[in-house]
Amino acid sequence: GIENKTAAIGIRVRRGVAFHGVALNVNPELFYYQGIVPCGIREYGVTSLQQLKITASKTKVDLALKKHFDLVFN
């Protein structure tokens, strides 16, 4: 099988201030990812939950992320 990224976590520190974010590809237009190298790893591309045949609305994904984030980091 082929491994591709469905999510990313980003952290940046600028002038002593931390910026962070989380992204999960639910159903994006994957065409726009063709011009980037995700996380600098050329061996892997980008995919989405939809492309993996996982049907979930963005609302359900948000609720699941919040629930599990709290379980892990609370």
C-alpha positions in Angstrom: 0.0 0.0 0.0 0.8 3.7 -0.2 1.1 5.9 2.8 -0.1 9.5 2.5 -0.7 12.2 5.1 -4.2 12.9 6.2 -3.3 15.4 9.0 -0.6 17.8 10.1 0.4 19.6 13.3 2.3 22.8 13.1 4.2 24.8 15.6 6.1 28.1 15.1 7.8 30.3 17.6 8.4 33.9 16.6 9.8 36.5 19.0 9.0 34.4 21.9 5.4 33.8 20.9 4.2 30.3 20.0 1.8 29.7 17.2 0.2 26.3 16.6 -2.4 24.5 14.6 -3.9 21.2 13.6 -5.2 20.3 10.2 -7.2 17.2 9.2 -8.1 16.6 5.6 -11.7 15.7 5.6 -12.7 16.6 2.0 -10.3 19.2 0.5 -9.6 19.7 -3.2 -6.4 17.6 -3.3 -5.3 19.2 -6.6 -3.9 22.2 -4.7 -1.5 19.9 -2.7 0.3 18.8 -5.8 2.7 21.7 -5.6 3.9 21.2 -2.1 6.1 18.7 -0.2 4.1 17.9 3.0 6.4 18.4 6.0 9.4 18.2 3.7 8.9 14.4 3.2 9.0 13.7 -0.5 8.2 10.0 -0.1 4.6 10.7 1.0 1.8 12.6 -0.6 -1.5 14.0 0.8 -4.8 12.3 1.0 -8.2 12.9 2.7 -10.7 10.9 4.7 -13.1 11.0 1.7 -10.4 9.6 -0.6 -9.9 6.8 2.0 -13.6 6.1 1.8 -14.2 7.3 5.4 -17.5 9.1 5.4 -17.8 11.6 8.1 -19.1 15.2 8.1 -16.8 18.0 9.2 -19.1 18.5 12.3 -18.6 14.8 13.3 -14.9 15.0 12.8 -14.7 18.2 14.9 -16.6 16.5 17.7 -14.4 13.4 17.6 -11.2 15.5 17.6 -12.4 17.6 20.6 -13.4 14.5 22.6 -10.1 12.7 22.0 -8.0 15.8 22.4 -9.5 16.3 25.8 -9.0 12.6 26.7 -5.3 12.7 25.7 -4.3 16.2 26.9 -6.6 16.9 29.8 
